[in-house]
Amino acid sequence: MSSADKVFMSLNKREIYRNLQDRGIHAVVLNQHSGRVTAKRVFDTFSPGVEEELVEFVDDVQDGRIIVFAVLDEASKGLTWRGRNKLRELGSRWSEKIAYRDMWALVTRKGGLKLAETYSNVATADTGYEWGGPCSSGRTSTSRRTSVTACSWADERNEARRLFCRSNDGYGAMCDCDVTSWKDVFFHADDQLHKNLASKQLYKDLGIAILATDRPHYLYRTLKSLWEAPGLNRDKVAVYADTHHQGIMDVCKLFGVHLVVAQQPGNSSAIRIRNKFQRILGDLFMAKFPEGTVPPEDTSKDAVPPFACTSILILEDDIEVSVDIFKFLHEVSPIMERDPTVMGISSFNFFGFRDVANNLTQLYRTDQVNNLALYLTSKVVHKELAPKWMPVDSTREWYRALIDVVAEKPGRAIVYPEVPRARHRAYSGITINGGVQYNLFRDHVLALTTDYQFQKEEIERLELSQYEAWQLNTLKASEPISFDFCKHDFLYSHDPVIMFVNHNDSREGESDWHYAMKCLKTWDIYMEAGWKGVWQFHFHGHLLSVVAYPTSPFR
């Protein structure tokens, strides 16, 4: 049933799905043999871009599966021809007609015929205050529980795939019968590079921690991207989940990674995420936190950590990493030993848009915290981060402690690449929605090759004294420009250029900066990832420096 305030689905008078709150198109996938639910997703296609996930999900469902769609509240505003055509491919007659607040439901079989469909148009379309009437689509199921014909995959490793795909859907090649080998599910970049990295100390020392919620398809994508990156130590990957979510447990079992389930206390998502970070640092680094900062409900002292490590890459389950992320970390991480002012390395770049992120070996320092896809060492956590941890009753996010650490002494920094080695891919979540993903992160680029080399001076230049000298020399050698990137095209060349923007160290005084970044088609929400009031990019071949005037010491 599809209606303005409820979606309800049943099979042979047995309820299989009910939702009273999530706007958009609800999709439930059923095993055609047993009637078992193998996937549940909600696509808020009121928001722009979310239909991309809908199309991808439908493409990834196994042929033969029964898919039930139903609308709750509104689903048309962000539904373009691409999503409507995909629904039409499934046999929908009404997908092209769905308008604002119309109700619609469809029962179909992937790769087969439509089973049932119903549609209800808005009664008074021009008021904007009414919805289409509730509509129900019925189909009697005569299927019986029979032996399921599984894919004829040969070896023992594929048995895990077989068990996984019997009860899960929407995972593409993993459950494609034509992909006969476990290895063929993954892209293979450079086996020799993996062997080289596996012989290094960092391979043994580095652990991967992934914060997971109730989004198994996102977690699968994160793990798949890690599996495709040469240099991953698969024995040192741990997923930290809030609950015993069946989909999360199935994905972790499929990949054979450690799963730690611990419900985190707290009355807000920021507090629960902070407590989860604290649990990770305590488990993997044996970090000791000040009295009054550890939640009384925390039971980590009674648990056995999944593994020990001296450095860690912390990811969220909606982050996709690049194929060269471990090559990047092996090359760049030694800077933290040589320069004690470097507090961490982020593989993410807020300015990672195509027009201003194209140099694979360009690295920057920032005195503002970039906390996504963050690499930390045990030394920094024990000496700097853990002692600054917030009290239990604080409402601050976990990364505020890192902000305090960086701000405590002048010159401290986070290092990040111009071309991101990690990008955000989620259209739904506690702190994310389709509009935010579509407008801010959808067009982020990602490094796609391992075929490059860092020059020695590019790494050494990250040390504080050398970086400031390099930046000063770059600014002196740059040609000043006064240019409106919104109105004119900037010629391609390789000469460094510099642009000054007015800034008086206040929110109101950032308008020129926002305008410049918007015209460069990059991040323009708030000032992020600069170094002492200087932001640098490669734009049309130029090394472009944007300097805040008069607040930057480099003015």
Sequence and secondary structure as in RCSB ss.txt:
>XXXX:A:sequence
MSSADKVFMSLNKREIYRNLQDRGIHAVVLNQHSGRVTAKRVFDTFSPGVEEELVEFVDDVQDGRIIVFAVLDEA
SKGLTWRGRNKLRELGSRWSEKIAYRDMWALVTRKGGLKLAETYSNVATADTGYEWGGPCSSGRTSTSRRTSVTA
CSWADERNEARRLFCRSNDGYGAMCDCDVTSWKDVFFHADDQLHKNLASKQLYKDLGIAILATDRPHYLYRTLKS
LWEAPGLNRDKVAVYADTHHQGIMDVCKLFGVHLVVAQQPGNSSAIRIRNKFQRILGDLFMAKFPEGTVPPEDTS
KDAVPPFACTSILILEDDIEVSVDIFKFLHEVSPIMERDPTVMGISSFNFFGFRDVANNLTQLYRTDQVNNLALY
LTSKVVHKELAPKWMPVDSTREWYRALIDVVAEKPGRAIVYPEVPRARHRAYSGITINGGVQYNLFRDHVLALTT
DYQFQKEEIERLELSQYEAWQLNTLKASEPISFDFCKHDFLYSHDPVIMFVNHNDSREGESDWHYAMKCLKTWDI
YMEAGWKGVWQFHFHGHLLSVVAYPTSPFR
>XXXX:A:secstr
 BBSS EEEEETTEEEEEESS  EEEEEEE TTT  EEEEEEE TTSTTHHHHHHHHHHHS TT EEEEEEES  
 TT  HHHHHHHHHTT SSTTT  TT EEEEEEETTS EEEEEEE BSSTTTSS  B  B               
    STHHHHHHHHHHH    GGGG TT  SSGGGS    HHHHHHHHTSHHHHHEEEEEE  S HHHHHHHHHH
HHTSTT  GGGEEEEESS  HHHHHHHHHHT EEEE     SSHHHHHHHHHHHHHHHHH     TT S TT  G
GGS  S   SEEEEEETTEEE TTHHHHHHHHTTHHHH TTEEEEES  TT BGGG   TT EEEESS   TTEE
EEHHHIIIIIGGG   TT    THHHHHHHHHHSTT EEEEESS SEEE  S SSS  HHHIIIIITTB      
     HHHHHTTSHHHHHHHHHHHHHHSEE    TTTS     S  EEEEEEE SSSGGGHHHHHHHHHTTS  S
S  S SSSEEEEEETTEEEEEEEEETSTT 
